[in-house]
Amino acid sequence: MFRELFEFGLIQTDANFANFLYCGDSARLGLLDFGATRSLPDGVTDGYRRLLAAAVREDRQAMAESAQGIGYFREAIHADQREAVIDLFLQVTEPARMHGRYDFGSSDLPQRIRDAGLALSFERGYWHTPPADVLEAAKAEIEQEANRAREELRGQVSAIAVASAEKILKREIDDKAGRG
């Protein structure tokens, strides 16, 4: 993922676990779906590099400056909102600060990030529009979920139609058998 962002200057706009493959033998993570990537300008990539480096050092001031530089913070952001977002960034980058391997399998990090993000947007009323690249990733995820929901609905409608047709056919057969 870091090579995708920092070396290739791309971002996966459909960032869900199904689009990545972990190869245990080589301890490598591979991207399976390149169709959902988009290029990032060098300045944005550099801004994310500075943000990650600051997060690894746990340098909150440098994190705030980097986030501001990539457009994550508006000028009028409240100090406590900025600190809450920095706290969230620190959670997201927790694996990068680990010495040795990070055990994603036993970690509750995704749930903690989800909970912290929900608290920021709903409980504290800190919702704001994030940068375009973050929105693009969210938009792709929403579109993917909508497509899954449509396919599931199509399957349910088809099942209902088939079941109804079977009932009608059985009734017709029974009627003809009763007359015959």
N, C-alpha and C positions, 0 to 999 in steps of 0.2 A: 504494500500500500504506500509506503514512504517512497519507494522508487517510482511508483506511478505518479505521485505528486511532485517530488523533488527532482527526479531525473528526467522523466518524460513530460512533465508539465501538464498532466491530465488529472481529471477527477472522475471517479466512478459515480454516475448520477443514479445508479440503481444499486446502492450499497446495502445489500442484504446478504446474509451468510450463504445463501444458495448460489451466489455469483462468485464465490471464492472456494478454492480447494486447498486444503492443507496437506502437504506431502510429508508424512512423518519421517520417512527415510532420510530426506534431505533437509528437514525442518524448514521448508519453504512454503510460502503462501502464494498461490497462483490465482490470477484473475481469469474467470471463465467467460465473461460477457463483455467484449470490447465495444459492442454496439451502443452501450449506454455510457460512453465516456465523452467528455468534452475538454477542449484545451483551455488552459488558464494562462493569462498574461504573466510574463516574468515577474512583474512587481507583486502580483498576488502570491505567486509561488514563493518568492523571497519573503514576503510577509508571514506566510504560514511557517516557513523555515525558522524565522526569528521567533515566532510564537511558540513553536515546539521547543526550540533551544531554551527559551526563557522558562517554559514549563518544566523542563528537565532539571533546571537549576532552581526551580520554585521561586523565581524572581517575579513577583507579582507586578511590580512597576513596569518591567520590560514586557511582561505579558499584556498589560493594559495598553502600552504604547503600540505594540505589534497589532493587537486587535483593532485599535483605533486606525492604524495605518491601512488595514485591509477593509476598512469600512464596517466593522462589526459594531462599533459604538457610535451613536449619534453624539453630537457636541453637548446636547442638553441632558445627557444620561445622569441619573442620580448616583452618588458615590456608593450607596449601599447596593444599588442594582449592578454597578460595575463590579463590585466585590463578589456579589453572588455569581455573576457570570464567570469571573476568574476562578471561583471555587469549582464551578462546573468544568471549566477547562482543565483544572488540576485533576479532577476525577477522570476525565476522558484520557488524559495522558499518563495515568497511573502506571500502565505497563511499561512505558518508556523510561520510568525512573527505577524500575526494578533491576537489581543485580541478578544475573542469571535468567532463567526462563520464568515467564509469567504463566501461571496455570489458569488459562481461560476457562477450562472445563469445570473447575471448582469455584470460580469467581462469581460473585453477584454483581460485578461491575455494570453489566447492561441494565439491570434493574435499578441500581443506584443512580445511573445516569438518567434513565427514564424518569424516575421519581423526582430527581433534582430539576430536570427540565420542566416537568409538569408543575412543580412548586413555583418555579420562576414565572411561568406564563400565566398560571391561574390563581394560585394562592396569594402570591405577592403582587399580582397585577403588573409585572415587569415586561409584559409582551412588547416586543418591538420587531420591526422588519429586519431580518438578518441580511448579510450580503447576498448578491445575486447567485454566487456559486452554491451557497448553502440552500437558497430557495430552489435552485434547479435540482439539487439532489432530493429535496423534499417533494417537489413536484413529480419527479420521476417515480418516487416511491408511492405517492398517492395514485398516479396513473396505473402503476403495476397492481396495486391493491384493487382499484376499480375494475381492471381487466379480469383479475381473479374472481371478483364478486360477480361480474357479468357471466363468466364461464360457469360458475357454480349455479347461478340463477338459470342459465340455459339448460343445464343438466337437470335441475329440479323441474323446470317447465316441461322438458322432454319426458321425464319420468311420469309426471302427472298426465300428460297427453297419452302416453302409452298405456298407463293403467286405465284411463277412461276409455280408450279404444278397446282394450281387452274386455272391460265390463260390457260395453255395447255389443261387441262381437259375441260374447258368451250369452248375453240375453237373447240375441237373434238366433243363435244356435239352439238354445233351450226352447225358444218359441217354436222354431221349425221342428224340433224333435218332438215337442208336445202335440203338434198338429199331424205329424207323420204317422 
